[in-house]
């Protein structure tokens, strides 16, 4: 439009005006500045018709370009602002959720397990690409970009109402600080920390981690199990990978009102996809308990069940 207008005014003016004057005339016409006719169009009907043409097409084009450019800036900011507000509202509604600090090689496995068993969770990572990747893979996921060892970031993730936190970054020092900070903010929260160097295991426990997972130990146990009990390992792998049943070993903490009752009296028969494996009372385990087993105050039942029945069990026993 600028090139057409400049050339057209130069022709309309009979070459008496400079290209700068013609360009200036085009700009003030398209942008509706209205300083006056730099190029005299008095009694020049063709010139005025050309100006009308430039005005109609140029003003429309300029308005479209400016509005589109503005939308790219404003809508992008607004979209990010609304997304942040929605996320904050969603976090405020959460209670008993889990926080995953670090969504890399280990954190992504934790995330998949929590997501596949229908557990609410929030992911924190300082890598925007990782956060974008997990957000696309799990659309309903709440993901935060930031350093998980900072108090304000953990508070944004709702740590005061969370049931547990995973310190699963690839840095032992950061995992130690996350454990310490998490317990400082919420002393009741359960902390499971990843440990790369076995020498740091006791440090993490002293910092507040309830459980410290050493990768070398887990890898060694897995290799030994593959050798001496391959059928058991195959069963466990099948159980974890089966999307139809999606069985998991879960624990249900029993309320005081069930103390003194037998297993046969708590209506376990209506949970057809649930099998009781053991009962834990303090440090004492009872494996494969019978129907006449008496439940103690504060005991936990370990079962193998599906995510759907786990929620039903929680609703039945915990309310």
HELIX and SHEET records of a PDB file:
HELIX    1   1 UNK A    2  UNK A   12  1                                  11    
HELIX    2   2 UNK A   19  UNK A   30  1                                  12    
HELIX    3   3 UNK A   45  UNK A   93  1                                  49    
HELIX    4   4 UNK A  107  UNK A  116  1                                  10    
HELIX    5   5 UNK A  128  UNK A  137  1                                  10    
HELIX    6   6 UNK A  151  UNK A  156  1                                   6    
HELIX    7   7 UNK A  159  UNK A  161  5                                   3    
HELIX    8   8 UNK A  172  UNK A  185  1                                  14    
HELIX    9   9 UNK A  198  UNK A  200  5                                   3    
HELIX   10  10 UNK A  201  UNK A  207  1                                   7    
HELIX   11  11 UNK A  215  UNK A  228  1                                  14    
HELIX   12  12 UNK A  230  UNK A  241  1                                  12    
HELIX   13  13 UNK A  256  UNK A  258  5                                   3    
HELIX   14  14 UNK A  263  UNK A  265  5                                   3    
HELIX   15  15 UNK A  268  UNK A  270  5                                   3    
HELIX   16  16 UNK A  307  UNK A  318  1                                  12    
SHEET    1   A 6 UNK A 142  UNK A 145  0                                        
SHEET    2   A 6 UNK A 121  UNK A 125  1                                        
SHEET    3   A 6 UNK A  98  UNK A 101  1                                        
SHEET    4   A 6 UNK A 164  UNK A 167  1                                        
SHEET    5   A 6 UNK A 190  UNK A 195  1                                        
SHEET    6   A 6 UNK A 211  UNK A 214  1                                        
SHEET    1   B 4 UNK A 247  UNK A 253  0                                        
SHEET    2   B 4 UNK A 300  UNK A 306 -1                                        
SHEET    3   B 4 UNK A 275  UNK A 281 -1                                        
SHEET    4   B 4 UNK A 284  UNK A 287 -1                                        
END                                                                             
